[in-house]
């Protein structure tokens, strides 16, 4: 590998897109290790993720979003990249559209443009199901980007050309550091730390009243589940704002603002379990890489009333679910709480072996949720079994190209296909 490969410009302009930006950081670090220089254009709200990465960063803020197209032009002229990579395509182009940047403006330049197709739009389709009753355009000019990066484990390993393994390398904490971190939170060696992470987009506010209601109701339901596990279980919530009205006592609910990437990595490595409501969250992937047991909650129930929820549960619902049913209904299906995307992500998740590296459960199956969390926290054998499945999955991905190698393959194809740019 040459050490003068050139420069790649990564564009990640979504202010709430922590997952997309995290992949940009991972890709950038891999490119640097492969001999490339990397420059990024990202939002000031997510710039901290690039800390210590070696990636040059230019930030865009709310006041400069209307100038996004001009900023890309300026960086294209200044750094003369071998390629521009949109991280990811759908989110980046939605941000560009909001800034008034059309496809002709973006694709008129001679610099090859590719991107990360997080959901493999070829199979996911052009519309995301939102809040059970809305749709969001996800097409994003994909016909103009014929070759794309397809990250695994978001996607299946056989998704096609451009697949690459996205499993960030993590390292376990020493016993001393782990003990110190937990004691700083007020959690003793005999107590259990359940980590729960939320992104700004999961807090709303949403114009859709059902989405806004579930953004509040679901954390309260989860806190009641955890309360059943006894005083030794603590919930550490990393997110933009704390939750009020939880059933956990004040000394068992710990809210932490989003942290620098290296600090957060230590917190994740020191957890006994990750509880997630987003099957595709980068945090979920990082937990698998670190050998931290993961429970992911989603919802398949589409019920307008509490009676409809009862019918879905076959009349065997947990008392906590029965108590919360009036707050939860009307209820729509979701894989990414509280947005939805149940139908949109179904092709991606069907038969995906990544699901074996974690424990996906139905949010409303209270008895099983409580039992599974208790087992993973208090049964060394259950936790070890999950870690074994995680190790097996990571070994399975070793044969896939790295993001840098996949990108170089994409560029070889694009640079040899001048029609891609003539059409733009």
C-alpha positions as CSV (number, residue, x, y, z in Angstrom):
1,X,0.0,0.0,0.0
2,X,1.4,3.4,-1.0
3,X,1.5,6.1,1.6
4,X,0.6,8.9,-0.8
5,X,-2.8,7.7,-1.8
6,X,-4.3,11.2,-1.7
7,X,-7.1,12.7,0.3
8,X,-10.7,11.6,0.9
9,X,-13.4,14.1,1.9
10,X,-16.0,12.7,4.3
11,X,-19.3,14.6,4.4
12,X,-21.5,14.0,7.5
13,X,-23.7,17.1,7.8
14,X,-26.5,15.8,10.0
15,X,-26.6,17.5,13.4
16,X,-28.3,14.6,15.1
17,X,-26.7,11.9,13.1
18,X,-24.3,10.4,15.7
19,X,-24.4,6.9,14.1
20,X,-23.7,8.3,10.6
21,X,-20.8,10.4,12.0
22,X,-19.4,7.5,14.0
23,X,-19.1,5.5,10.8
24,X,-17.4,8.4,9.1
25,X,-14.8,8.4,12.0
26,X,-14.3,4.7,11.6
27,X,-13.9,4.9,7.9
28,X,-11.6,7.9,8.2
29,X,-9.3,6.2,10.7
30,X,-9.2,3.1,8.5
31,X,-8.3,5.2,5.5
32,X,-5.5,6.9,7.4
33,X,-4.1,3.6,8.4
34,X,-4.1,2.6,4.7
35,X,-2.1,5.6,3.6
36,X,-4.8,8.2,2.9
37,X,-5.2,11.7,4.2
38,X,-8.8,12.4,5.4
39,X,-10.7,15.7,5.8
40,X,-14.3,15.8,7.1
41,X,-17.1,18.3,6.9
42,X,-19.4,17.7,9.8
43,X,-21.8,19.5,12.2
44,X,-20.4,21.2,15.3
45,X,-22.7,19.1,17.4
46,X,-21.0,15.9,16.4
47,X,-17.5,17.2,15.9
48,X,-16.4,15.7,19.3
49,X,-16.6,12.2,17.8
50,X,-13.5,13.1,15.7
51,X,-11.4,13.8,18.8
52,X,-8.0,12.1,18.6
53,X,-8.8,10.4,15.2
54,X,-6.2,12.2,13.1
55,X,-8.9,13.5,10.7
56,X,-8.9,17.1,9.8
57,X,-12.3,18.7,10.6
58,X,-14.3,21.6,9.2
59,X,-17.6,22.2,11.0
60,X,-20.9,23.6,9.9
61,X,-23.4,25.1,12.4
62,X,-27.0,26.2,12.2
63,X,-26.1,29.6,10.8
64,X,-23.9,28.2,8.1
65,X,-26.2,25.3,7.0
66,X,-27.6,27.4,4.1
67,X,-24.0,27.7,2.8
68,X,-23.4,23.9,2.9
69,X,-23.0,23.6,-0.9
70,X,-20.5,26.4,-1.0
71,X,-18.5,24.8,1.8
72,X,-18.3,21.6,-0.1
73,X,-17.2,23.5,-3.2
74,X,-14.5,25.3,-1.1
75,X,-13.2,22.1,0.4
76,X,-13.2,20.3,-2.9
77,X,-11.0,23.1,-4.3
78,X,-8.8,23.3,-1.3
79,X,-8.0,19.7,-0.5
80,X,-8.5,18.3,-4.0
81,X,-9.9,15.0,-2.8
82,X,-9.7,11.7,-4.7
83,X,-13.3,11.2,-3.7
84,X,-16.2,12.7,-1.7
85,X,-18.0,10.2,0.6
86,X,-21.5,11.0,1.9
87,X,-21.9,9.4,5.4
88,X,-24.6,8.3,5.0
89,X,-26.2,8.9,1.6
90,X,-29.9,9.4,2.6
91,X,-29.2,11.6,5.7
92,X,-26.5,13.7,3.9
93,X,-28.6,14.4,0.8
94,X,-31.6,15.2,3.0
95,X,-29.4,17.8,4.7
96,X,-28.2,19.1,1.3
97,X,-31.7,19.4,0.1
98,X,-32.6,21.5,3.2
99,X,-29.7,23.7,2.3
100,X,-31.0,24.2,-1.2
101,X,-28.4,22.0,-2.9
102,X,-29.8,20.1,-5.8
103,X,-28.4,17.0,-7.6
104,X,-26.9,19.0,-10.5
105,X,-25.0,21.3,-8.0
106,X,-23.6,18.3,-6.1
107,X,-22.7,16.0,-9.0
108,X,-21.4,18.6,-11.6
109,X,-17.9,18.4,-10.2
110,X,-15.4,15.8,-11.6
111,X,-14.5,14.5,-8.1
112,X,-16.0,11.0,-7.8
113,X,-18.9,10.9,-5.3
114,X,-19.9,7.8,-3.4
115,X,-21.4,7.2,0.0
116,X,-22.5,4.9,2.8
117,X,-25.8,3.2,2.0
118,X,-26.6,2.2,5.6
119,X,-29.9,0.4,4.9
120,X,-29.1,-1.0,1.4
121,X,-31.8,1.1,-0.3
122,X,-32.0,-1.4,-3.2
123,X,-33.9,-3.7,-0.9
124,X,-35.3,-1.4,1.8
125,X,-37.2,0.7,-0.7
126,X,-37.8,4.4,-1.3
127,X,-40.0,5.2,1.7
128,X,-39.4,4.9,5.4
129,X,-42.4,4.2,7.6
130,X,-42.6,6.8,10.3
131,X,-44.9,6.8,13.4
132,X,-47.2,4.2,11.9
133,X,-49.0,6.7,9.7
134,X,-46.3,8.7,7.9
135,X,-43.8,8.1,5.2
136,X,-40.4,9.7,4.6
137,X,-38.7,9.9,1.2
138,X,-35.5,7.8,1.3
139,X,-34.6,7.7,-2.4
140,X,-32.0,10.4,-2.2
141,X,-30.7,10.5,-5.8
142,X,-29.4,6.9,-5.4
143,X,-29.4,6.4,-9.2
144,X,-26.6,9.0,-9.4
145,X,-24.5,6.9,-6.9
146,X,-24.3,3.5,-8.5
147,X,-21.5,2.2,-6.3
148,X,-21.8,2.5,-2.6
149,X,-20.4,1.2,0.7
150,X,-22.6,-1.3,2.4
151,X,-21.7,-1.6,6.1
152,X,-22.1,-4.9,8.0
153,X,-23.5,-5.7,10.5
154,X,-26.2,-3.1,9.7
155,X,-26.6,-5.3,6.6
156,X,-26.3,-8.9,5.7
157,X,-22.8,-10.1,4.5
158,X,-24.2,-11.0,1.1
159,X,-25.6,-7.6,0.3
160,X,-23.4,-7.1,-2.8
161,X,-20.4,-5.2,-4.0
162,X,-19.3,-2.6,-1.5
163,X,-19.9,-4.6,1.7
164,X,-17.5,-3.9,4.4
165,X,-17.1,-4.9,8.1
166,X,-18.0,-2.2,10.5
167,X,-16.9,-3.6,13.9
168,X,-14.9,-1.0,15.8
169,X,-12.0,-2.4,17.8
170,X,-12.6,-2.1,21.5
171,X,-10.6,-3.0,24.5
172,X,-11.7,-4.3,27.9
173,X,-11.0,-2.3,31.0
174,X,-8.6,-3.4,33.7
175,X,-10.3,-4.4,37.0
176,X,-8.9,-1.3,38.6
177,X,-10.2,1.1,36.0
178,X,-13.5,-0.6,35.8
179,X,-13.9,-0.4,39.6
180,X,-12.9,3.3,39.6
181,X,-15.3,4.2,36.8
182,X,-18.3,2.5,38.5
183,X,-17.5,4.0,41.9
184,X,-17.5,7.5,40.4
185,X,-21.1,6.7,39.4
186,X,-21.9,5.4,42.9
187,X,-22.2,1.8,41.8
188,X,-20.4,-0.8,43.9
189,X,-18.7,-4.0,42.8
190,X,-21.7,-6.1,43.8
191,X,-24.2,-3.9,41.9
192,X,-25.1,-4.0,38.2
193,X,-24.8,-1.3,35.6
194,X,-27.3,-1.2,32.8
195,X,-26.3,1.3,30.1
196,X,-29.1,3.0,28.1
197,X,-28.1,5.6,25.4
198,X,-30.3,8.0,23.5
199,X,-29.6,10.4,20.6
200,X,-31.0,13.9,20.3
201,X,-33.5,12.7,17.6
202,X,-35.0,10.2,20.1
203,X,-36.1,13.0,22.4
204,X,-38.1,15.0,19.9
205,X,-40.0,17.2,19.9
206,X,-42.1,15.6,17.2
207,X,-45.0,17.1,15.3
208,X,-46.6,13.7,15.3
209,X,-48.4,13.3,18.6
210,X,-48.1,9.6,18.8
211,X,-44.3,9.8,18.3
212,X,-44.1,12.5,21.0
213,X,-46.1,10.4,23.4
214,X,-44.1,7.3,22.9
215,X,-40.8,9.2,23.3
216,X,-41.9,9.9,26.8
217,X,-43.9,6.7,27.7
218,X,-41.4,4.0,26.6
219,X,-38.6,5.1,29.0
220,X,-41.1,5.1,31.9
221,X,-42.2,1.6,31.0
222,X,-38.6,0.4,30.8
223,X,-37.8,2.0,34.2
224,X,-40.7,0.0,35.7
225,X,-39.3,-3.2,34.3
226,X,-35.9,-2.5,35.8
227,X,-37.5,-1.6,39.2
228,X,-38.6,-5.3,39.3
229,X,-35.0,-6.4,39.4
230,X,-34.2,-5.0,42.9
231,X,-32.0,-2.3,44.3
232,X,-28.8,-3.8,43.0
233,X,-29.6,-2.7,39.4
234,X,-28.7,0.8,38.2
235,X,-29.6,2.5,35.0
236,X,-26.9,4.8,33.5
237,X,-28.5,7.0,30.8
238,X,-26.3,8.8,28.3
239,X,-28.3,11.3,26.4
240,X,-28.9,15.0,25.7
241,X,-31.4,15.4,28.6
242,X,-32.5,13.5,31.7
243,X,-35.8,11.7,31.9
244,X,-38.3,12.7,34.6
245,X,-41.1,10.5,36.1
246,X,-39.1,7.3,36.1
247,X,-39.9,4.6,38.6
248,X,-36.2,4.1,39.5
249,X,-35.1,6.0,42.7
250,X,-32.7,8.9,42.3
251,X,-29.7,6.9,43.4
252,X,-30.4,4.2,40.8
253,X,-31.0,6.4,37.8
254,X,-27.8,8.2,36.6
255,X,-28.0,10.7,33.8
256,X,-24.8,11.6,31.9
257,X,-24.5,14.0,29.0
258,X,-22.9,12.7,25.8
259,X,-19.2,12.2,26.2
260,X,-16.1,12.3,24.2
261,X,-15.6,9.1,22.2
262,X,-12.8,7.7,24.3
263,X,-14.6,8.4,27.6
264,X,-17.8,6.9,26.3
265,X,-15.9,3.8,25.2
266,X,-14.7,3.3,28.8
267,X,-18.2,3.7,30.1
268,X,-19.5,1.1,27.6
269,X,-16.7,-1.3,28.5
270,X,-17.5,-1.0,32.2
271,X,-21.2,-1.8,31.8
272,X,-22.8,-5.1,32.7
273,X,-25.3,-4.8,29.9
274,X,-26.5,-2.5,27.2
275,X,-30.2,-1.9,26.9
276,X,-31.2,-0.4,23.5
277,X,-34.2,0.6,21.5
278,X,-32.3,1.0,18.3
279,X,-31.2,-2.2,16.6
280,X,-28.9,-0.3,14.3
281,X,-27.2,2.0,16.8
282,X,-23.5,2.2,16.6
283,X,-23.4,1.7,20.4
284,X,-25.1,-1.7,19.9
285,X,-22.3,-2.7,17.5
286,X,-19.6,-1.4,19.9
287,X,-21.1,-3.3,22.7
288,X,-20.9,-6.5,20.7
289,X,-17.3,-5.8,19.8
290,X,-16.5,-5.3,23.5
291,X,-18.3,-8.4,24.6
292,X,-21.0,-6.6,26.5
293,X,-24.4,-8.4,26.6
294,X,-27.0,-6.5,24.6
295,X,-30.8,-6.5,24.9
296,X,-32.7,-4.6,22.1
297,X,-36.4,-3.8,22.5
298,X,-38.7,-3.3,19.5
299,X,-42.4,-3.4,18.9
300,X,-44.5,-5.3,16.4
301,X,-47.9,-4.4,17.9
302,X,-50.2,-2.1,16.0
303,X,-53.0,-1.4,18.4
304,X,-55.3,1.6,18.6
305,X,-56.5,0.8,22.1
306,X,-55.5,-0.9,25.4
307,X,-57.8,-3.8,24.4
308,X,-55.9,-4.1,21.2
309,X,-52.7,-4.5,23.1
310,X,-54.3,-7.1,25.3
311,X,-55.4,-9.0,22.2
312,X,-51.9,-8.8,20.8
313,X,-50.5,-10.3,24.0
314,X,-53.1,-13.0,24.0
315,X,-54.5,-11.8,27.3
316,X,-51.2,-12.8,29.1
317,X,-49.8,-9.4,29.6
318,X,-47.6,-8.4,32.5
319,X,-49.2,-6.1,35.1
320,X,-46.7,-3.4,34.2
321,X,-47.8,-3.5,30.6
322,X,-51.5,-3.5,31.6
323,X,-50.8,-0.4,33.8
324,X,-49.1,1.5,31.0
325,X,-51.4,0.4,28.1
326,X,-53.5,3.6,28.2
327,X,-50.3,5.7,27.8
328,X,-48.9,3.4,25.1
329,X,-51.9,3.3,22.8
330,X,-52.5,4.0,20.0
331,X,-49.3,2.0,19.3
332,X,-47.4,1.6,16.1
333,X,-44.6,-0.8,15.2
334,X,-41.0,0.4,15.5
335,X,-37.5,-0.9,15.1
336,X,-35.9,2.5,15.7
337,X,-37.8,4.0,18.6
338,X,-39.7,6.3,18.4
339,X,-39.5,6.8,14.7
340,X,-40.7,3.4,13.4
341,X,-39.0,2.0,10.3
342,X,-40.3,-1.5,11.1
343,X,-41.3,-2.2,7.5
344,X,-38.3,-0.3,6.0
345,X,-35.7,-2.3,7.9
346,X,-37.4,-5.7,7.7
347,X,-35.5,-6.8,4.5
348,X,-32.2,-5.9,6.2
349,X,-33.0,-7.7,9.4
350,X,-34.5,-10.8,7.9
351,X,-32.1,-13.7,8.5
352,X,-29.3,-11.3,9.6
353,X,-26.9,-13.3,11.7
354,X,-26.1,-10.2,13.7
355,X,-29.3,-10.8,15.7
356,X,-27.6,-13.9,17.2
357,X,-25.0,-11.6,18.8
358,X,-27.6,-9.9,20.9
359,X,-31.1,-10.5,22.4
360,X,-33.9,-8.8,20.4
361,X,-37.2,-8.8,22.4
362,X,-40.7,-7.4,22.1
363,X,-41.2,-4.3,24.3
364,X,-44.6,-5.5,25.5
365,X,-43.4,-8.9,26.5
366,X,-42.8,-7.7,30.1
367,X,-42.2,-11.1,31.7
368,X,-39.6,-12.1,29.2
369,X,-37.9,-8.7,29.2
370,X,-37.5,-8.8,33.0
371,X,-36.4,-12.4,33.0
372,X,-33.9,-12.0,30.2
373,X,-32.3,-8.9,31.7
374,X,-32.1,-10.6,35.1
375,X,-30.5,-13.7,33.6
376,X,-27.8,-11.7,31.7
377,X,-27.0,-9.6,34.7
378,X,-26.9,-12.3,37.4
379,X,-26.1,-15.5,35.6
380,X,-22.4,-15.7,34.6
381,X,-23.2,-18.6,32.3
382,X,-25.9,-16.7,30.4
383,X,-23.6,-13.7,29.9
384,X,-20.7,-16.0,28.8
385,X,-23.0,-17.7,26.3
386,X,-23.8,-14.3,24.7
387,X,-20.2,-13.3,24.6
388,X,-19.4,-16.6,22.9
389,X,-22.1,-15.8,20.2
390,X,-20.6,-12.3,19.8
391,X,-17.1,-13.7,19.3
392,X,-18.4,-16.2,16.8
393,X,-20.1,-13.3,14.9
394,X,-16.9,-11.2,14.9
395,X,-14.9,-14.1,13.5
396,X,-17.5,-14.5,10.8
397,X,-16.9,-11.0,9.6
398,X,-13.1,-11.3,9.4
399,X,-13.2,-12.3,5.7
400,X,-15.0,-9.1,4.7
401,X,-13.1,-6.1,3.4
402,X,-12.3,-3.2,5.7
403,X,-14.2,0.1,4.9
404,X,-11.0,1.5,3.4
405,X,-10.5,-1.6,1.1
406,X,-14.1,-1.5,0.1
407,X,-13.9,2.2,-0.7
408,X,-10.8,1.7,-2.9
409,X,-12.7,-1.0,-4.8
410,X,-15.6,1.4,-5.3
411,X,-13.3,4.1,-6.5
412,X,-11.5,1.8,-9.0
413,X,-14.9,1.1,-10.5
414,X,-16.1,4.7,-10.5
415,X,-12.9,6.2,-12.0
416,X,-13.1,3.7,-14.8
417,X,-16.7,4.6,-15.6
418,X,-16.7,8.2,-16.9
419,X,-20.3,7.9,-17.8
420,X,-21.1,8.2,-14.1
421,X,-20.0,11.8,-14.2
422,X,-21.1,12.7,-17.7
423,X,-24.7,11.8,-16.7
424,X,-24.4,14.3,-13.8
